[in-house]
Amino acid sequence: MKNFIVFLLIILPLIIIAAIAAEALGFFGLSQNSVAFAGDAALGIMFPLSTLIYLKVYRKNSNREILDGLGLGRNKLNLGMIAIGVIIFFIITLMSLGVGLLQNIIHTPINTNVSIALAGAPLWFYVFAAVIEPINEEVLFRGFMVPRIGIILSSIIFGILHYTYDSTFAIEVIAAVVFGLIAGYAYRKTGSLYPSIIAHILINTLAIVALL
């Protein structure tokens, strides 16, 4: 409990700072829309930053201990880990196709609202959402949280953060929880964060390409 409280005391102020910094950009002539995307990006950066501060400053881990502890050591990346990431990607893609078939059966549109969430996004944010954000999220929710609070709870928290998409039947929340469970299990079994990072990047990239 003490360690959890310490981590909260690290990440919450960082989130507040990120929000304030993003809002401050409005004073430099940025549109409210651009400020919103800057805020999302700043929030994402706080995920690995808070993890690093906790492990490096509070736990006093060495750089090697941090990388190995998060499943990011050089010995954790090989063709097998890449293959597992691709397999996870295909599993989630097949589930997405299943959702598409379901909406045809029940004659009810099931919208993820990703297109609405990304409407008006600058080019840099597409790149950030496709490549950087998956790494940020995997470091926190799988690499950091899974060993400490378990696969299920970390997946639920990960899913709740996707509630803002306001998708039909909360499909984005459900999809995020399912992904978290699969990615968390892969991380627990392999000790490598690379499979979930690869899968996450592929999933986000496919979603963004589908909008273009």
C-alpha positions as CSV (number, residue, x, y, z in Angstrom):
1,M,0.0,0.0,0.0
2,K,2.8,2.4,0.8
3,N,4.4,1.9,-2.6
4,F,1.1,2.4,-4.3
5,I,0.6,5.7,-2.4
6,V,4.1,6.8,-3.3
7,F,3.4,6.1,-7.0
8,L,0.2,8.1,-6.9
9,L,2.0,11.0,-5.3
10,I,4.4,10.9,-8.3
11,I,2.0,10.4,-11.2
12,L,-0.9,12.7,-10.1
13,P,1.2,15.9,-9.9
14,L,2.8,15.0,-13.2
15,I,-0.7,14.6,-14.8
16,I,-1.7,18.0,-13.3
17,I,1.5,19.6,-14.7
18,A,0.9,18.1,-18.1
19,A,-2.7,19.5,-18.1
20,I,-1.6,23.0,-17.1
21,A,1.3,23.0,-19.6
22,A,-1.1,22.0,-22.4
23,E,-3.6,24.7,-21.4
24,A,-0.8,27.2,-21.4
25,L,-0.2,26.6,-25.1
26,G,-3.5,28.3,-25.7
27,F,-1.8,31.6,-24.7
28,F,0.6,31.1,-27.6
29,G,-2.2,31.2,-30.2
30,L,-2.8,27.4,-30.5
31,S,-6.4,26.5,-31.2
32,Q,-8.4,24.7,-28.5
33,N,-8.4,21.6,-30.6
34,S,-4.6,21.6,-30.8
35,V,-4.4,22.2,-27.1
36,A,-6.6,19.2,-26.5
37,F,-4.3,16.9,-28.5
38,A,-1.2,18.4,-26.9
39,G,-2.8,17.6,-23.5
40,D,-3.4,14.0,-24.6
41,A,0.2,13.6,-25.7
42,A,1.5,15.2,-22.5
43,L,-0.6,12.8,-20.4
44,G,0.7,9.8,-22.3
45,I,4.3,10.9,-21.7
46,M,3.6,11.1,-18.0
47,F,3.0,7.3,-17.9
48,P,6.6,6.2,-18.5
49,L,8.0,9.3,-16.9
50,S,6.2,8.5,-13.6
51,T,7.3,4.9,-13.8
52,L,10.9,5.9,-14.4
53,I,10.9,8.4,-11.5
54,Y,9.4,5.8,-9.1
55,L,11.9,3.1,-10.1
56,K,15.0,5.4,-10.4
57,V,14.5,7.9,-7.7
58,Y,12.3,6.2,-5.1
59,R,13.3,2.5,-5.6
60,K,16.9,3.5,-6.6
61,N,17.1,0.9,-9.3
62,S,19.9,0.9,-11.8
63,N,19.2,1.5,-15.5
64,R,19.8,-2.2,-16.2
65,E,17.4,-3.2,-13.3
66,I,14.7,-0.9,-14.7
67,L,15.0,-2.2,-18.2
68,D,15.0,-5.8,-17.2
69,G,12.2,-5.3,-14.6
70,L,10.0,-3.7,-17.3
71,G,10.8,-6.5,-19.8
72,L,12.8,-4.2,-22.1
73,G,16.2,-5.7,-21.8
74,R,18.1,-6.4,-25.1
75,N,17.8,-10.1,-24.4
76,K,14.0,-9.8,-24.3
77,L,13.7,-9.0,-28.0
78,N,14.0,-11.7,-30.6
79,L,12.0,-13.2,-33.5
80,G,9.9,-15.2,-31.1
81,M,8.8,-12.1,-29.2
82,I,8.0,-10.4,-32.5
83,A,6.0,-13.4,-33.6
84,I,3.9,-13.3,-30.4
85,G,3.2,-9.6,-30.9
86,V,2.0,-10.3,-34.4
87,I,-0.2,-13.1,-33.2
88,I,-1.8,-10.9,-30.5
89,F,-2.4,-8.3,-33.3
90,F,-4.2,-10.9,-35.4
91,I,-6.3,-12.1,-32.5
92,I,-7.5,-8.6,-31.8
93,T,-8.1,-8.0,-35.5
94,L,-10.2,-11.1,-35.7
95,M,-12.2,-10.0,-32.7
96,S,-12.8,-6.6,-34.5
97,L,-14.1,-8.5,-37.5
98,G,-16.4,-10.5,-35.2
99,V,-17.8,-7.2,-33.9
100,G,-18.5,-6.2,-37.5
101,L,-20.4,-9.4,-38.1
102,L,-22.3,-8.9,-34.9
103,Q,-23.6,-5.5,-35.8
104,N,-24.9,-7.0,-39.1
105,I,-26.7,-9.7,-37.1
106,I,-28.3,-7.4,-34.5
107,H,-28.8,-4.6,-37.1
108,T,-27.3,-2.1,-34.7
109,P,-24.3,0.0,-35.5
110,I,-21.4,-0.6,-33.1
111,N,-19.2,2.5,-33.3
112,T,-15.8,2.9,-31.7
113,N,-15.9,6.7,-32.2
114,V,-12.2,6.7,-32.9
115,S,-12.8,8.8,-35.9
116,I,-14.5,11.4,-33.7
117,A,-11.8,11.3,-31.1
118,L,-9.1,11.9,-33.8
119,A,-11.1,14.4,-35.8
120,G,-9.0,17.4,-36.6
121,A,-5.8,15.9,-35.2
122,P,-2.5,17.3,-36.5
123,L,-0.2,14.9,-38.4
124,W,2.2,14.7,-35.5
125,F,-0.5,13.3,-33.2
126,Y,-1.3,10.5,-35.7
127,V,2.4,9.5,-35.5
128,F,2.3,9.8,-31.7
129,A,-0.8,7.7,-31.3
130,A,0.5,5.0,-33.7
131,V,4.0,4.6,-32.3
132,I,4.8,6.5,-29.1
133,E,1.5,6.2,-27.2
134,P,1.5,2.3,-27.4
135,I,5.0,2.3,-25.9
136,N,4.0,4.7,-23.1
137,E,0.9,2.7,-22.2
138,E,2.7,-0.7,-22.3
139,V,5.4,0.5,-20.0
140,L,2.9,1.6,-17.4
141,F,0.1,-0.9,-17.7
142,R,2.0,-4.1,-18.5
143,G,5.6,-3.6,-17.6
144,F,5.0,-1.7,-14.3
145,M,1.5,-2.7,-13.2
146,V,1.2,-6.3,-14.1
147,P,3.9,-7.5,-11.6
148,R,2.5,-5.3,-8.9
149,I,-1.3,-5.4,-9.1
150,G,-1.9,-8.3,-11.5
151,I,-3.2,-8.8,-15.0
152,I,-6.9,-8.4,-14.3
153,L,-6.8,-5.2,-12.3
154,S,-4.3,-3.6,-14.6
155,S,-6.5,-4.5,-17.6
156,I,-9.6,-3.0,-16.0
157,I,-7.7,0.3,-15.2
158,F,-6.4,0.3,-18.8
159,G,-10.0,-0.2,-20.1
160,I,-11.5,2.5,-18.0
161,L,-9.1,5.0,-19.5
162,H,-10.7,4.3,-22.9
163,Y,-14.2,5.2,-21.6
164,T,-13.8,8.8,-23.0
165,Y,-14.3,7.3,-26.5
166,D,-18.0,7.0,-25.6
167,S,-18.3,4.1,-28.0
168,T,-21.4,1.9,-28.6
169,F,-21.9,-0.6,-25.7
170,A,-18.6,0.7,-24.4
171,I,-16.9,-1.5,-27.0
172,E,-13.6,0.4,-26.7
173,V,-13.5,-0.3,-23.0
174,I,-14.3,-3.9,-23.5
175,A,-11.7,-4.2,-26.3
176,A,-9.0,-2.5,-24.2
177,V,-9.7,-4.8,-21.3
178,V,-9.5,-7.9,-23.5
179,F,-6.3,-6.6,-25.1
180,G,-4.9,-5.9,-21.6
181,L,-5.7,-9.5,-20.5
182,I,-4.0,-11.0,-23.5
183,A,-1.0,-8.7,-23.5
184,G,-0.7,-9.1,-19.7
185,Y,-0.7,-12.8,-20.0
186,A,1.9,-12.7,-22.8
187,Y,4.1,-10.4,-20.6
188,R,3.7,-12.7,-17.6
189,K,4.7,-15.8,-19.6
190,T,7.6,-14.3,-21.6
191,G,8.9,-11.7,-19.3
192,S,9.2,-9.5,-22.3
193,L,7.3,-6.3,-23.0
194,Y,8.1,-6.3,-26.7
195,P,5.2,-8.6,-27.8
196,S,2.5,-6.3,-26.3
197,I,4.3,-3.2,-27.7
198,I,4.5,-4.6,-31.2
199,A,0.9,-5.7,-31.0
200,H,-0.3,-2.3,-29.7
201,I,1.6,-0.4,-32.4
202,L,0.1,-2.6,-35.1
203,I,-3.4,-2.2,-33.7
204,N,-3.2,1.6,-33.4
205,T,-1.5,1.9,-36.8
206,L,-4.2,-0.1,-38.5
207,A,-7.0,1.9,-36.8
208,I,-5.4,5.2,-37.9
209,V,-4.7,4.0,-41.5
210,A,-8.4,2.9,-41.7
211,L,-9.4,6.5,-41.0
212,L,-7.2,8.0,-43.8
